[in-house]
Amino acid sequence: MLKRGSQSVSLILCEATDGGKEAEAAGKMAAIEEEEMGSSCSWRMRGVTELLLRGLLLCALAAGSGWCNSVERKIYIPLNRTATCVRLMNATHQIGCQSSMNGDTGVIHVVEKQEDVQWVLSDGPHPPYIVLLDGELFTRGMMDQLKGSSRISGVAVAKPSPVKGFSPGSRCPNDGFGVYTSRYGPEFAHCNNTEWNPLGNGLFYEDFSFPIFLLQDENETQVIKQCYQAYNLPRNGSIPQYPLCAMQLFSHMHAVTSTVTCMRRTSLQSTFSINPEIICDPLSDYNVWSTLKPINVSTKLNSTEKVIMVATRIDSHSMFWNVAPGAESAVASFVTHLAAAEAIHKAPDVQTLPKNIMFTFFQGESFDYIGSSRMAFDMQKNNFPIRLENIDCFLELGQIALTNSSVLWMHTDPVSQTNLSVEIGNMVAALRSGTNGTGVEVSEIGSTQALPPSSFQRFLRLKEIPGVVLADHKASFQNKYYQSIYDTAENILLKYPQPMSPEEALDYVTETAESLAEVATVVARALYQLAGGSGNASAIQADPRTVTRMLFGFLVRTNNSWFQSIIKPDLKGILENEPPPYYIAVSKPVNATYLVHYVLANLTGTVTNLTKEQCLNADGDLYEYAWVQGPQDPNSTTSSRLPFCVRSTVRLTSASSPAFELQEWGSTQYSTWTESRWKELHARIFLVASRQLEIITLIVGILILIISFVATYFINAKADVLFTTPRDSGAVAY
């Protein structure tokens, strides 16, 4: 453009014939050229600046795609398979762990034996340290030592399970929220009579000021140990020199102090802020329930209609967020419950039984009985189709894995047994009768022992109800890993021959499955008799194949052909090549709740011939309808399925503590557990330089920055000289 403009001006000046005008034109021409040179220089500087700005903008925008974070990738190795200890709160305390806002960093030190900890507590010259603990050393004593030192900035835990057992929970689970108080059975309050969880070390209820991470991938653990051995391991008594292998842990929590504080702050922000920042959420989910005979959920049962309530819990927890395998503490029990429900539904005369049966699966029981307290509360307030007066008796399945013997213990309440001895006696007799032809033995416990921690206690708080809690322990729990990361399938002796494909393992009947199927048989027969059944109860038999399928799906991998066929198409994303966690969390419903819901519907429901549209619009007061994926079409070359509609009585009901319904955040009657929110949870390792080298690098960087600013200033000031194009000596203006 500038050249075209220059040629036009030259042509105009060439037409001038007057000599004075020619001289004047020549002068103007020189001025114009000089102005053009300056404009050209300015344009070039603007172009360079614009290119730089565009480059920086593109770099910022492309950071997520990896253009500008290549340096970060060369420095850090992310740890992708970790779990974090997070902060939880109740009415009076905060528990758990957190890092500083920008994460906590420390030099890695591997502690493989008790003597190694002395290095990080006093001898090591490079604090703060992040300690890598083997599972055997993850004990209360070790953590107390680390917690009391200012030289510790975090802990990483490798997963090998301790042989002697490990439970981070309380020795008296849910203490203060059961039925035994100063007014009811005071001699049994606070587990005075029996210490139910003797291995409980209470770590879960401690408040740590540094982050604690679980390393779930053995390969990542080995990478960390190799880094430690290469850079940090003291050799021949010498002090390791920089660079050193370090770790950075991010787990900053937003909430502090207690549920009362965080809920008050959240409430204030919700009231006065357009964009409120929620800092904590109540632990909540849904209970799953169904009845043997359909009931109208839009009305209430008459007081004369009786229901036998059978219950178990779905949830468990551990010290690490969303890692709650719960094999013995939860899964074995609710799998047995599901198998019993299927078995009794197959009895020919169940729809004519004098009494109905309610199958109930509670969520949040690990946190002061969230699910059972909410259902009992709703029944008391007439917000549930079944009322407390309708409950004829209560049968609960506790920990029943039978890993050590074939004896089940029938626990009863010694206080109410005085007035309900006949009804409780009938329950005991029905359970004993149900063992005929099985390898299971049931035994009664004397009236001097309290009920173990159980959902039944929440109903006893409101009404005297005859009830029995079945468990594989007479007194203290048999489970060595109660509510811990080690309560896995191996803990209930679930084993498969190798090699075996996942689909082969799905249908392989294990010894554990056979044992639990016999327990389910006993439960189903007892329920049939308690409901008034007059037929041959011995004909009721739980299916070991169903039990083994459930154990595989709930404890090995949810992504299997059976689970794929029984869930809705829009839920297929919850199926993974691993078991689901059984932590209640704050998102509702969690995957475990969905799976229990659809397994129960599949085992107790009926396949209908409704179309998809009819099925999706068919929900009513008596039944629920679900359009599920169905099995794969064997005649199809593609992965097409044969979907169908299932009709069942399975429903969900809220498992949120009444304390939040009533806004009594400081309640001592109901669970008040909340979970803090956070921004990010992740860990990474890298090589850290000495403090001296870091200071030198910073100073050099500042000097380079200053020199760059000075150079840029002078280049900009002399741009007209530095970027001027030499004039062509042969060019003549006329």
N, C-alpha and C positions, 0 to 999 in steps of 0.2 A: 504494500500500500504506500509506504513511504517513497519507494523508488518511482512508482507511478506518479505520485504527487510531484516529485522533483523534476521529472521529464516534462510535465505539463507546465510548470513554472518556467523552465528553460525555453520552451517553445514560445511562450507569451513574450518573454524578454527578447527573443530573436527578431520579433516583428518590429521592434522599436528602431527608428532611423535617425533620430536626433542624437548627436554625440553626447550631449549632457544627459539626455535620458538614458543613453547606453551606460554612462558611468554610474548614474544613479541606480540603474537596474543591476549593474554588476555589484554594487555595494549591497543592495537588497538581497541579491543572490547569495553572497557570502554570509550574510546574517541568517538567511533561511537555512543554509547548509549547516551553519554552526548550531542553530536551534535543533535541526534534525539530528545532528550528532548527539546532542544532549538528550533529546527525546529517545534516541535509540539506546543510549546507555541506561537511561531510567527504565525503559521498557525491559531491557535485559535483566536489570536488578530485580524488577518486579516479577519477571518470569522465574528467576532463580528462587526468589522467596516463595512464590506460589507453588513451585515444584516441591520445595522443602516441606511446606505446610501440607500439601496433598500427601506427600510421603508419610509424614507423621500421622495424619488422619487415617490413611489406609492401614498403617501399622496398628493403630489403636483399634480400628474396626475389625482387623483380621487377627487380633490377639487370640480369639477363641479358636481360630482355625490353625494356629500353630506357626504363623509367619514370624511373630515377634516374641514368642516365648521359647524359642529354641535354646536360648541361654539358660532359661529356667530348667528345661528338660535335661540339659547337660549337668546341671548342678544338683538337682534333687531326684531322688528315687521315691515315687509315691508308694504307699502301702495301701493296697486296694481292698484287702480282705481283713478288715479290723472291725471290732465292736467297741462301743464306748460306754463307760460309766457316766451316766447323766444325773442331773439333779432332780430329785423329787421332794415334795413338801406335804406335810399334813398340818393339822390345826396348830401345832406348837413348834415343829422343827423343820429344818431342811436337812436332807441327806444326799449322799452321792458325791460327785466329783465335778470339777470344772478347771479349765485353764484360764490364763489371763486373756484379755481381749484379742491380742495379736498372737496367741499361742505361746506355749512354753517350750523352751529349747534346753537341751542338756547333752553332755557327752555320754555316750552309751557305755554302760558297764554291765556285763553278764554275771548274774549271781546264780551259781549252780550248786553251791553248798553254803551252809551258815557262815563259814569263815569269810566268804567273799564279800559280805556286806560291810565289813569293817573298812574296806577301801573307800566306799562311797560316803560312809558316815564320818570318817576322820582322816584316813591316810591319803586319799587321792588328792593330787595337787591341782586338779582342773574342774572344780565345781562350777555350776550345779550339774548333777548327774541325772540321767534317766536310766532307771534300773530295769533290766530284762530279767524277769523271774521265771523259772520253770514252775509248772503247775504244783509240784510237790512242796515248793517253798512259799506258795501263795497262802499264807496262814495269817491268823489274827496277830500272833506274836511278831511276825516279820513286818506286817503292815504298821503295827504300832511303833516299831523302831523307825521306819521310814517316815511315818507321819510326824514324828517328833523332831525331825532334822530339817534345818533350813538349807541343807546342801542337796536336797532332792527336788527336782522340778517335774517329775513324772514317773510312771511305772507302766511297763508293758509286760503282759502275762502271756507266756506260751501255754498251749492247751493240754499237754499230757495230764491225764487224770491222776490224782493222788490215790494210792492204793488204800489208805486207811479211811478215806471218806472226806467229804468237804461239803459244808452247807453254810452259806453266808447269811442265812435267815436267823430268826430268833429261836431260842430254845422253847419258847412258849408262843407258837404262832397265833397271830391275831389277838394277842392278850388284851383284855379289856373290852372287846367287842362281841364276845360270846354271851352265853346265858348266865354264866356264873359271876355273881357280883357280891357286894356286901349284903344285899337283900335276898339273893337267891343262891343257895348253896355256897355260902362264904368259905366253907372249908375247902372247896374245890377251886376257888378263884385264883388267878395268876399261876395256874399249874402247880398249886401247892402239893397236890396229891401225886401227880405224874409229870415228869419232864419229857414231853413228847418228842422233842427233837434234840437229843443230847449232843449231837455233833454241831449244832448251830453255834457259829462264832460271832454272829451279829455284825459282820462286816458290811452287810447291805444297809444297815441303819446308821453307819458312821458318815460323818461329813469330812471329806478330804479336800484340802485346798489346792491340790495338784491333780492333773488328769491321770486316769488309769485306762489303758486300752488293752483289749484282748486281741492277740494275733491268731487269726483263724486259719491261715494258710501256712503249712509247714515249710513250703518253699521260701516264702517271705521271711520266716523266722531264720532259716538257714542263711539267707542273704545278709540279714542283720548280724548274725554271729560271725560270718566270714569277714564282714566289714570291721567288726570289733577285733577279731584276731589279727587282721592285717595292720590295724592302726592303733588300737587302744590297749592291747594286751601287754602288761608289763613283762619284760623278758630279762631273766637273770638279775632280778632286783633293780633294774634300771627303770627310770620314769619314762613313760611313752612321750614322744615329742610330736609337735604339730607337723602336719594336719592330723586331726583326730576325727573319728567317726561320731557324728551327732544325730540326734533325732528331734523332730519338732512335732508337738501334739496340739491340735486345735479342738477345743471343746468348751468354748466360753458360753456360760448360761446367762439368760436374761433375768430370771426370777431369783429372789433372795428371801431369806428369813422364814416364811411360813405361808401356808395357803391363805390365811387371813390377810396377810400383807399383799400378796400378789393378786388375789381376787379383788381386793379393794382398789388397787391401782388400775387393774384392768377395767373395773366398773366405772371408775372416775373418767378414764380416757374414753370409754364408750359413750359416756354421757356428754362430755364437753368437747370432744375432738371429732372433726370430720373424718379423719383417717386414724382411728385409734390403733395403738400398738398393743396387741395382746401379748402378755409376757408369760402366761402359764395357762394350761388347760386341764380340766378335771379328767381323771382316768375314767373312761366310760366305754361301753360297747352295747351288745344286745345279748339277752338270754334267748335260748332256743327251747321251745316247748311244743308238745303235741299231746293229744289224748287218744286213747284206744277207740272210743266212740266219739263221733263228732259232736261238738257243742256249739251253740249259737254265741259267737263272741260279741254280738251287739247287745246281748242281755246278760243277766246274772242267773246263775243256777239257783234253784230253790234250795232252801235250807235242808230239805229232806234228801236231796241228791248227794251221794257220797262219792268221794274221789280218793283213790290211793295214790299218793304222791311218791314217785321214785326220782331221785336226784343224784347228780354228780357235778363236778366242776370241769370246766374246759381249760382254765388258765393255769399258768405257773409263772415264775419269774426267776431271774438270776441277778447277778450284780451288774450285768451289762445289758444295755438297751436293746430290746428286740431279740435277745438270745435267751430263749426259754424252752428248751427241748421237752421238759416235763414228762418223760416217758413213764416213770412210775408214779409220780405225784398227780398226774392228770390223765394221760393218754390211755394207759391200761384200763383205768376206771371207766372213762366214757366210751371206749370201744366195747367193753363188756356190757355197758348199759345199752348201747345201740344194738348189739347182738341179741340181748334179752328182749328188746322191743320188737325186733323182727320175729323172734321165736314165738312170742305170745300172739302176735298178729296172725300167725298161721294156724292157730287153734280154731277149730270149726265153729265153736259157739261163742266167740268173744263178743259179738254184737248183742248178745242176750244176757250178758253177765249183769247181776244186780248192781254192781258198783263199777264206776269208770276208773281208768288208770291214766295218770298224767305223767308223761316222761319229760323231765326238766333238766336242762344243761345250763349251769350258771357260769357267768363270766365275772371276772374280777374278784374271785373269792380269796385270792392270795393277798389282797389289799383290804383287809378288814371287812370281808364279806359284802362286796359292792352289789353283786347280782342278787343274792338271796335276800339281803336287807331291802333292796328295791322291790322285789316281788312281794315280800311279806308286807311292806308298806302299802303297795298298791292294793293288795287284798284287804288290808285293814281299812283303807279309805274307799273301798268299793270301786276302785278304778281297774278292776280285773274281773273277767267273767266268772272266775272261781273265787269264792271267799274263804276265809279261814275256817268258818263253820262247816264248810263242805269237805274239809280234809279229814278223812277217816283215820288214816295212819300214814306214817312217813318212813320210807326206806331209802337210805343213802349208801352209795358205794364210795368208800374211802379208797385208800391205797390197797389194791387187791391183786398185785402182780404175782403173789405166791412164789417168789424167787427162792425162798428158803424151806418152805414146807407146803403141805396141801391143806393146812388148817386155816379157816376163816373164823374170826372172832366177832361175836355179836355184842356191840357196845350199846348200852342203854343209859338213860339219865337216872341216877339214883334218887333224885329229888322227886320227880313226877311219878316214878315207878310205884310209889306208895299208893297213889290214887288210880293208877292205870295198869295195875298188875295183870288184870285179866286180858286186856287188849294187847299188852306187850307180850304176854304169854302166848297168845294166838299167833303173833308174828314169829316168835321163836319156833313154835311148833311147825308153822308152814315152811320155814327155812330148813328145818331139820328134815322134814318130809321130802323136800325138794332134792336132797342129796342122794336119794336112793338110786343106785345104779351108776353113780358118778364116783370119781376119785377124790371128791372134795369132802372135807369134814368141817362141820360148824360147831363152835363151842361158845358157851355163854360165860360172861364175866360177872363176877359178883357185884353187889350193890354198893361196894365201897370205893369204886373207881368212877371218875367223871367221864363224860363224853370226850372223845378226842376233838381237836379242832374240826368243825363240820358246819355245813350250811344249815343243818337241822337246828342248831342252836339259835339261829336268828328267828325261827318260827316259834321256838319254845319261849322266847322272850315275850311274845304276844299272846300265846295261848298254850295251854297244856295239851299236847298232842302225843299219842303213843308213837314211838319211833325206835328204829334200830339203825345203827351205823355199822356196816360190814367193813372189816379191814383185815389185813394179813398180819397185824401186830396186836399182841395182847396189851402191851403197855407202850414203851417207846417205839418210834418208827423203825422199821427194818431198812428203810431207804437210807443209804449212806450219803446220797447226793441230793437230798431234798432241796428243791428250789435252787438248783445250781446249774452251771453250764455242763456239768458232767452227767446229768440225769438223762442220758441218751438211750437209744435202742439197746446198746450193750448192757445197760444197767438192769434190764429185764430179761437178759439172756436171749435176745432175739438174734438168731444167727442163720445164715444161708450157706449152702454148699457152694464151693467155687470150682470151676467157673460157672456162672449162671447169669443169663441175660435178665434185664429188669422185668420183662414180661413173664419170664419163667418164675422169677422170684415172687411176682405178684400172686401167683396161684400155688406157690409151694407152702404146704401146711407145716408150720414150725411147731416145736414142742410148746413154745409160749402160746401160740394160737390155740392149740388143743387144750391147754390148761385154762385159758381165759374162756374158751367156749363152754367148758364144764361149769365154770362159775356163772356164766350167763344162763346156762340151763337151770341151775339152782334158783337163780333170781326169777327167771320167767315162770317156773313152776310155782314158786311161793306167791308171786303176784296173782297168778291165776286162781289159786286157792283163796287168797285174801279177798279177791274180788267176788267171791261166791261161786266160782266155777265148780260144777258137779261132774264134769267129765273126767277122763283119764289124764291126770296131770303128768304122769310118767311118759306120755307120748310127746310131750313138748320137749323139743331138743334144739339147742342153738347150733348153728352151722359153723364148723371150724374153718371152712373155706371162706365164708364171709369175714370171720375174725381175722384170718391171715391177710386178706385183701386190705382190710382197714389198717392193720398194723403196718403193712408195707406203705400204704398211702400216707398215713399220719406220721410215720417215724422214719421212712427211708426216702421216698420221693412222691410228691403229689402228682407229678406229671406222668400218669400211667393211663392205660386204656380204659380202666373202669371209671376213675374220677373224670376223665374226659367225657365219658358218655352220660354222666348223671348231672352235670352242671349246665347252666345257661350259656349260650354262645358268647354273650358279652362278658362272661366271667372266666373264659378260658385263659386269660392272661395271668390269673393268680396261680396257675399250675406251674411248678418249677421242678427242677431235677434235684430237689432237696426237700426235707420236711419243713412245714411251716413253723414259725415261732408261736408260742402260746402265751405271749405277753399281751395284756389287755390293750395297752396303748391309748391313744386319744382319737384315732381315726376309726370310724364305725361304718359297717362292721369290719373286723379284721378278717384275714383270710381263713383262720381256723374256724371262726363262727360260720362263715359261708359254707365251708366244707362239711361241718357237722350238720348244718341245716339241710343240705342236699343229700347227704348220705342217709339221714333219718327219713327224708321224704322218699328216697328210692327204696329203702328197706320196708317202710310201713305204708307207702302210698299205693295207688292203683293207676295203671296205664289206661288212659282214655283214648277214644277215637276222634277227639276234637281236632279241628284244624288249628294252624298256628294263630290265626286271627281270633278264633273262638276261644282258644286257650288263654291268650293274653288278656281277653276281656271277660273272663269267666269268674274272677275272684268273687267270693260271696262270704256270708257270715258263717257257713258251716265248714267250707273247705277253702284251701288255697290251691291254685293251679300254677304249674311251672312248665314252660316250654324248654326242654333240655336238648343237648346236642345229639344224644343217642350214639350208638356204635357206628363204626365205619361200615360202609356198604361193601360187603364181600364181592359183589358183582361189578363193582366200579373200578376202573383203572386209575381214577383220580382219588383224592382224599375226601371224597364226598361222604356225608354221614346220613343216618336214618333218624332224624329227630322225632320226638314224640312228646305228648303232654302227660304230666304226672299230676294226679289229684291226691292231696294229703291234708292232714290236719296240722301240719307243722307250721309254726308261726314264730315270729320274733317279737320280743318285748324289751323295753328299755332296761339296760343294766347301768344306770347312772345313779350315783348315791343320792338318797333323799336329802342329804345336807345341802346339795346345790339346788335342788328343787325348792327347798325352804329358805335358801340363802343363809343357812346357818353354817358359815365357813369355819367356825370354831367349835363345831359340835363334838361332843364326846359320846354320842349315841350312834352316829353313823360315820362311815368312812369319809375322810376329807382329803384323800390323796390327789395331788395335782402333779403335773409334769411341766418343768420349765421349757420354754422355747429356746432355740439357739439358731445361730446363723449357719454354721458349718461344723462338720465332724470329720476330720481326716488327719492322717499322720504321714510323715515323710522322713527320709534319712538323707544325710549329705556329709561332706567333709568340711569341717570348720577350721579356719586358720587361727593362728595365735592372735592375741589381743594386739601385740605390737605390729604384726603385719596388717591387721585390719586398720589400725590407726594410720600407718604409712600409706596404705591404699587410699584411705579417705583423704589424707592431705594431698597426695598426688592428684587425686581426682579433682579436688577443689582448685589446685593450681592450674590444671589443664582447663577447667571451666573458666577461670579468670583470664587465662591467656586467650582462650577462644573468644570471650567477650571483647577483650582489647583488640584482637586481630579483626574481629567482625566490625568493630567501630571504625578502625582506621581504613579498612577496605571500603566500607560504606562512604566514609568521608572523601576518599580519593577515587571514587568509582568513575568520575568523569575522565580521570587520567588513565586509570588502569584498564578501563574497558573501551577506550576510544579507538575507532578503526582508522588506521593511517590513510590520509587523503591521497587519492590517485593523482600523481604529479602531471600526468598527461591530460587531465580533464580541464577544459577551458570553458569559462562561462562567457556568453556574449549578451 
